[in-house]
């Protein structure tokens, strides 16, 4: 009976975390757009406007290019599915998520990369010039950003002697000195650069642009419409919230539930929402005063992220 109750509780934790990421993603986009609008002197759309847009897209007819294959339709589904899977087993509101013993940081990142790769292949599947351009640029940025992210994970794993995500968060709770160490600060700074690159935020990409010669992510999804486009927007917003959730829990783990019980879990949910909200607002303020970098200068930014991660790893090795 205790085993059944444990599995039931784990299932509820997974469902709540998935629901929080699914609803919080569009709402965070609404907040970030609202902040940018206010700072630019505009009223802006309401915070819940992305949810209304998703509802409208899901009621439209599904349109797909005649020359496309099954891969075109699989791209949005894989993107959302990968984020849903990692959201269920990651330490977002609690350090005791389902399958927490197997939640390896490297495995989580590779799972998210699967969605990005399949979406890039789906954009190539249409055979259009813009789809190929967007896929090429996206994979180039990914090839430059992922080494920095992997080295950053390694830098955080060396002091904690594990790459298990719940264990990394618990290590920060138990030993605050790890959070203030140069190793984790450098690694998380590199992680933030990668998040901006992977989510298509400024200065890497402008999420509101429609200029053909500058857009990266928008070029990959030009052929999508209706429910497929809705799934892509939902998946991208969920991935942004998820990555920011990991960032804030590794940087400021206080508030994350480390004890069993519904009350502690609710506090963890509230703390996660507050920390992600503050981070999203800070990114929005940064974007207002930042211009998009030229494509040929992006390697410099991503190389800087790699150097930060490498310095963090070297610092971790020297400090042992």
C-alpha positions as CSV (number, residue, x, y, z in Angstrom):
1,X,0.0,0.0,0.0
2,X,2.9,2.3,0.8
3,X,4.4,1.6,-2.6
4,X,1.1,2.4,-4.3
5,X,0.8,5.7,-2.4
6,X,4.4,6.6,-3.3
7,X,3.8,6.0,-7.0
8,X,0.5,8.0,-6.8
9,X,2.3,10.9,-5.2
10,X,5.1,10.7,-7.8
11,X,2.6,10.8,-10.6
12,X,0.8,13.8,-9.1
13,X,4.1,15.6,-8.8
14,X,4.9,14.9,-12.4
15,X,1.5,16.0,-13.6
16,X,1.6,19.3,-11.6
17,X,5.1,20.1,-12.8
18,X,4.1,19.4,-16.4
19,X,1.0,21.6,-16.1
20,X,3.0,24.4,-14.5
21,X,5.5,24.4,-17.3
22,X,2.7,24.1,-20.0
23,X,0.7,27.0,-18.6
24,X,3.6,29.1,-17.3
25,X,5.4,29.1,-20.7
26,X,2.8,31.2,-22.6
27,X,2.2,33.3,-19.5
28,X,5.9,34.1,-19.2
29,X,5.9,35.2,-22.8
30,X,3.0,37.4,-22.1
31,X,4.8,39.0,-19.1
32,X,8.0,39.5,-21.1
33,X,6.1,41.2,-23.9
34,X,4.2,43.3,-21.5
35,X,7.4,44.5,-19.8
36,X,9.0,45.3,-23.1
37,X,5.9,47.2,-24.2
38,X,5.8,49.3,-21.1
39,X,9.5,50.2,-21.3
40,X,9.0,51.2,-24.9
41,X,6.1,53.5,-24.1
42,X,3.3,51.2,-25.4
43,X,0.4,49.6,-23.6
44,X,0.9,46.2,-25.1
45,X,-1.3,43.1,-25.2
46,X,-2.6,41.5,-22.0
47,X,-0.4,39.0,-20.2
48,X,-2.8,36.1,-21.1
49,X,-2.7,37.0,-24.9
50,X,-0.4,34.1,-25.8
51,X,-3.0,31.7,-24.3
52,X,-5.7,33.3,-26.5
53,X,-3.4,33.0,-29.5
54,X,-2.8,29.3,-28.8
55,X,-6.5,28.6,-28.5
56,X,-7.1,30.3,-31.8
57,X,-4.4,28.3,-33.5
58,X,-5.7,25.0,-32.2
59,X,-9.1,25.7,-33.6
60,X,-7.8,26.3,-37.1
61,X,-7.4,23.8,-39.9
62,X,-4.1,21.9,-40.2
63,X,-2.2,23.0,-43.3
64,X,0.9,21.1,-44.6
65,X,2.9,21.4,-47.7
66,X,2.1,18.9,-50.4
67,X,5.7,17.8,-50.8
68,X,6.4,17.3,-47.1
69,X,6.6,13.9,-45.4
70,X,5.7,12.6,-42.0
71,X,8.8,14.3,-40.6
72,X,7.1,17.7,-41.0
73,X,4.2,16.8,-38.7
74,X,6.5,15.0,-36.3
75,X,8.6,18.1,-35.6
76,X,6.1,20.0,-33.3
77,X,5.1,16.8,-31.5
78,X,8.6,15.8,-30.7
79,X,9.4,19.3,-29.5
80,X,6.5,19.4,-27.1
81,X,7.0,15.7,-26.0
82,X,10.7,16.2,-25.1
83,X,9.9,19.2,-22.9
84,X,7.0,17.4,-21.2
85,X,9.2,14.4,-20.4
86,X,12.0,16.4,-18.8
87,X,9.6,18.6,-16.9
88,X,8.1,15.6,-15.2
89,X,11.4,14.2,-13.9
90,X,13.4,17.4,-13.1
91,X,13.8,19.2,-9.8
92,X,11.6,22.2,-10.5
93,X,9.4,22.4,-7.5
94,X,10.9,19.6,-5.5
95,X,14.2,17.8,-5.2
96,X,12.3,14.5,-5.1
97,X,10.8,14.2,-8.6
98,X,9.7,10.9,-10.2
99,X,12.7,9.0,-11.4
100,X,14.9,11.5,-9.7
101,X,17.7,9.0,-9.3
102,X,18.0,8.8,-13.1
103,X,17.6,12.5,-13.9
104,X,21.1,13.1,-15.3
105,X,21.8,16.7,-16.4
106,X,23.5,15.4,-19.6
107,X,20.6,13.2,-20.5
108,X,18.1,16.0,-19.9
109,X,20.0,18.3,-22.3
110,X,20.3,15.7,-24.9
111,X,16.6,15.0,-24.7
112,X,15.9,18.7,-25.3
113,X,18.3,18.7,-28.2
114,X,16.3,15.9,-29.8
115,X,13.4,18.3,-30.2
116,X,15.6,21.0,-31.7
117,X,17.2,18.6,-34.2
118,X,13.8,17.1,-35.3
119,X,12.4,20.6,-35.8
120,X,15.3,21.6,-37.9
121,X,15.0,18.4,-40.0
122,X,11.2,19.2,-40.4
123,X,12.0,22.6,-41.7
124,X,14.4,21.1,-44.3
125,X,11.6,18.6,-45.2
126,X,9.6,21.3,-47.0
127,X,12.5,22.1,-49.4
128,X,12.0,25.8,-49.2
129,X,14.8,28.3,-49.2
130,X,13.8,30.0,-45.9
131,X,13.4,26.6,-44.1
132,X,16.9,25.5,-45.2
133,X,18.4,28.9,-44.2
134,X,16.7,28.8,-40.7
135,X,17.8,25.2,-40.1
136,X,21.3,25.9,-41.1
137,X,21.6,28.9,-38.9
138,X,19.9,27.1,-36.0
139,X,22.2,24.1,-36.2
140,X,25.2,26.4,-36.5
141,X,24.2,28.2,-33.3
142,X,23.6,24.8,-31.6
143,X,27.0,23.5,-32.6
144,X,28.6,26.5,-31.0
145,X,26.4,26.6,-27.9
146,X,26.2,23.0,-26.9
147,X,29.9,22.5,-26.1
148,X,29.7,25.5,-23.7
149,X,26.7,23.9,-22.1
150,X,28.3,20.5,-21.7
151,X,31.4,22.0,-20.2
152,X,29.3,24.1,-17.9
153,X,27.5,20.9,-16.7
154,X,30.9,19.3,-16.1
155,X,32.1,22.3,-14.1
156,X,29.0,22.0,-11.8
157,X,29.3,18.2,-11.6
158,X,33.0,18.1,-10.4
159,X,32.5,19.8,-7.0
160,X,29.2,17.9,-6.3
161,X,30.8,14.6,-7.6
162,X,27.6,13.9,-9.6
163,X,25.7,15.1,-12.7
164,X,22.4,14.1,-11.2
165,X,20.1,17.2,-11.3
166,X,18.3,16.7,-8.0
167,X,21.6,16.0,-6.3
168,X,23.1,19.3,-7.7
169,X,20.1,21.3,-6.4
170,X,20.4,19.5,-3.0
171,X,24.1,20.2,-2.9
172,X,23.3,23.9,-3.2
173,X,20.8,23.7,-0.4
174,X,23.2,21.8,1.9
175,X,26.3,23.8,1.0
176,X,25.6,27.4,0.1
177,X,29.3,27.9,-0.4
178,X,29.1,25.9,-3.6
179,X,26.7,28.5,-5.1
180,X,29.0,31.4,-4.2
181,X,32.0,29.6,-5.6
182,X,33.6,30.9,-8.9
183,X,33.0,27.5,-10.4
184,X,29.2,27.6,-10.3
185,X,29.0,31.3,-11.0
186,X,31.0,30.9,-14.2
187,X,29.1,27.8,-15.2
188,X,25.7,29.4,-14.7
189,X,26.8,32.5,-16.6
190,X,27.7,30.2,-19.5
191,X,24.4,28.4,-19.0
192,X,22.5,31.7,-19.3
193,X,24.2,32.5,-22.6
194,X,23.2,29.1,-23.9
195,X,19.6,29.7,-22.8
196,X,19.4,33.0,-24.7
197,X,20.8,31.3,-27.8
198,X,18.7,28.2,-27.7
199,X,15.5,30.1,-27.0
200,X,16.1,32.6,-29.7
201,X,16.2,35.7,-27.5
202,X,18.2,38.9,-28.0
203,X,21.1,39.4,-28.7
204,X,21.2,36.1,-30.6
205,X,17.8,36.3,-32.3
206,X,14.9,38.7,-32.2
207,X,11.7,36.8,-31.3
208,X,9.5,39.5,-32.8
209,X,11.3,39.9,-36.1
210,X,9.9,39.1,-39.5
211,X,12.8,40.2,-41.6
212,X,13.8,37.3,-43.9
213,X,17.5,38.1,-43.9
214,X,17.9,38.2,-40.1
215,X,15.4,35.7,-38.7
216,X,16.6,32.3,-37.5
217,X,13.9,30.5,-35.6
218,X,11.1,32.2,-37.5
219,X,12.5,31.0,-40.8
220,X,12.1,27.3,-39.7
221,X,8.4,27.6,-38.9
222,X,7.2,29.7,-41.8
223,X,5.5,26.7,-43.4
224,X,3.6,25.8,-40.2
225,X,0.1,26.9,-39.5
226,X,-2.9,26.0,-37.3
227,X,-2.3,23.4,-34.6
228,X,1.2,22.6,-35.7
229,X,2.3,26.2,-35.3
230,X,0.5,26.3,-31.9
231,X,2.5,23.2,-30.8
232,X,5.7,24.9,-31.8
233,X,4.9,28.1,-29.9
234,X,3.8,26.1,-26.9
235,X,6.9,23.9,-27.0
236,X,9.3,26.8,-27.3
237,X,7.7,28.7,-24.5
238,X,7.7,25.6,-22.3
239,X,11.4,25.0,-23.0
240,X,12.2,28.6,-22.0
241,X,10.4,28.2,-18.7
242,X,12.0,24.9,-18.1
243,X,15.6,26.1,-18.7
244,X,15.0,29.2,-16.6
245,X,13.6,27.0,-13.9
246,X,16.8,24.9,-13.9
247,X,18.9,28.0,-13.9
248,X,17.2,29.7,-10.9
249,X,17.1,26.4,-8.9
250,X,20.9,25.9,-9.4
251,X,21.6,29.5,-8.6
252,X,19.1,30.2,-5.9
253,X,17.8,26.8,-4.7
254,X,16.0,28.2,-1.6
255,X,12.3,27.5,-1.8
256,X,12.6,24.2,-3.6
257,X,10.9,21.5,-1.6
258,X,13.4,19.0,-0.1
259,X,10.8,17.3,2.2
260,X,7.8,15.1,1.4
261,X,4.4,16.7,1.9
262,X,1.9,18.7,-0.1
263,X,2.6,21.9,1.8
264,X,6.3,21.9,1.0
265,X,5.5,21.1,-2.6
266,X,3.1,24.1,-2.9
267,X,5.8,26.4,-1.4
268,X,8.2,25.0,-4.0
269,X,5.7,25.7,-6.8
270,X,5.3,29.3,-5.6
271,X,9.0,29.8,-5.2
272,X,9.7,28.5,-8.7
273,X,7.1,30.7,-10.3
274,X,8.4,33.8,-8.4
275,X,12.0,33.1,-9.4
276,X,11.3,32.4,-13.0
277,X,9.1,35.5,-13.2
278,X,11.9,37.8,-11.8
279,X,14.3,36.2,-14.3
280,X,12.0,36.7,-17.2
281,X,11.4,40.3,-16.3
282,X,15.2,40.9,-16.0
283,X,15.7,39.3,-19.5
284,X,13.0,41.6,-20.9
285,X,14.6,44.7,-19.5
286,X,17.9,43.6,-20.9
287,X,16.4,43.0,-24.4
288,X,14.9,46.5,-24.5
289,X,18.4,48.1,-24.2
290,X,20.1,45.4,-26.4
291,X,20.3,45.2,-30.2
292,X,20.4,41.9,-32.2
293,X,24.0,40.9,-33.0
294,X,25.0,40.3,-36.6
295,X,25.1,36.6,-37.5
296,X,28.8,36.7,-38.1
297,X,29.4,38.0,-34.6
298,X,27.5,35.3,-32.8
299,X,30.5,33.0,-32.6
300,X,32.2,35.6,-30.5
301,X,29.4,35.6,-28.0
302,X,29.1,31.8,-27.9
303,X,32.8,31.4,-27.7
304,X,32.7,33.7,-24.7
305,X,30.2,31.4,-23.1
306,X,32.5,28.4,-23.7
307,X,35.4,30.3,-22.2
308,X,33.3,31.0,-19.0
309,X,32.4,27.3,-18.8
310,X,36.0,26.2,-19.4
311,X,37.2,28.6,-16.6
312,X,34.6,27.2,-14.3
313,X,35.7,23.6,-15.0
314,X,39.4,24.5,-14.5
315,X,38.5,26.3,-11.3
316,X,36.6,23.2,-10.1
317,X,39.6,20.9,-10.9
318,X,42.1,23.2,-9.2
319,X,39.9,23.6,-6.1
320,X,39.6,19.9,-5.5
